[in-house]
Amino acid sequence: MTNQDLLAIADEFETPVYVYDAEKIKFQYNRLRNAFSKIEDLQINYAVKALSNLSVLKFINSLGAGLDTVSIQE
């Protein structure tokens, strides 16, 4: 995502606005998986407490990550 893209989003939706880059999330997830590729049956779990945006959580889950929760609300 370029600065131009972000400025266009800010113009359209005004600020503050949260923008999540699915390609960057996927890249970082794969980078983490690759770093631990020698571990059999590796399971990466994302801490929902860090970010509870349902669309982002569904995307992370679709990549293969589990979700780590500590309460009913999560």
C-alpha positions as CSV (number, residue, x, y, z in Angstrom):
1,M,0.0,0.0,0.0
2,T,1.5,3.3,-1.0
3,N,1.3,6.7,0.7
4,Q,-1.0,7.8,-2.2
5,D,-3.4,4.9,-1.4
6,L,-3.5,5.9,2.2
7,L,-4.1,9.6,1.4
8,A,-6.9,8.6,-0.9
9,I,-8.5,6.5,1.8
10,A,-8.1,9.4,4.3
11,D,-9.8,11.7,1.8
12,E,-12.7,9.3,1.3
13,F,-13.3,8.2,4.8
14,E,-11.8,11.1,6.8
15,T,-9.5,10.6,9.8
16,P,-8.9,8.9,12.0
17,V,-9.4,5.7,10.0
18,Y,-7.9,2.3,10.5
19,V,-6.4,0.6,7.4
20,Y,-5.3,-3.0,7.4
21,D,-3.2,-4.4,4.5
22,A,-4.1,-8.0,3.9
23,E,-1.1,-8.6,1.7
24,K,1.2,-7.3,4.5
25,I,-0.5,-9.5,7.1
26,K,-0.2,-12.5,4.9
27,F,3.5,-11.8,4.2
28,Q,4.3,-11.4,7.9
29,Y,2.3,-14.6,8.7
30,N,4.2,-16.6,6.1
31,R,7.5,-15.1,7.3
32,L,6.8,-16.3,10.8
33,R,5.8,-19.8,9.5
34,N,8.9,-20.0,7.5
35,A,11.1,-19.0,10.4
36,F,9.8,-22.1,12.3
37,S,9.4,-24.4,9.3
38,K,11.6,-27.1,11.0
39,I,9.1,-27.5,13.8
40,E,6.6,-30.4,13.1
41,D,2.9,-29.6,13.6
42,L,3.6,-25.9,14.2
43,Q,0.4,-24.1,15.3
44,I,0.5,-20.3,15.3
45,N,-2.2,-18.7,17.5
46,Y,-3.0,-15.0,17.2
47,A,-3.8,-13.2,20.5
48,V,-7.3,-11.7,20.0
49,K,-6.7,-9.3,22.8
50,A,-4.1,-7.5,20.5
51,L,-6.7,-6.8,17.8
52,S,-10.3,-7.9,17.8
53,N,-11.4,-6.7,14.3
54,L,-13.6,-9.6,13.1
55,S,-12.6,-9.2,9.4
56,V,-8.9,-9.3,10.3
57,L,-9.4,-12.3,12.6
58,K,-11.2,-14.2,9.9
59,F,-8.4,-13.4,7.5
60,I,-5.7,-14.5,9.8
61,N,-7.7,-17.7,10.6
62,S,-8.0,-18.4,6.8
63,L,-4.2,-18.4,6.6
64,G,-4.1,-21.2,9.1
65,A,-3.6,-19.4,12.4
66,G,-5.6,-20.3,15.5
67,L,-7.0,-17.6,17.8
68,D,-5.9,-17.3,21.4
69,T,-8.6,-16.0,23.7
70,V,-8.9,-15.6,27.4
71,S,-12.5,-14.6,28.0
72,I,-16.0,-15.2,26.7
73,Q,-16.1,-11.7,25.2
74,E,-13.2,-12.5,22.9
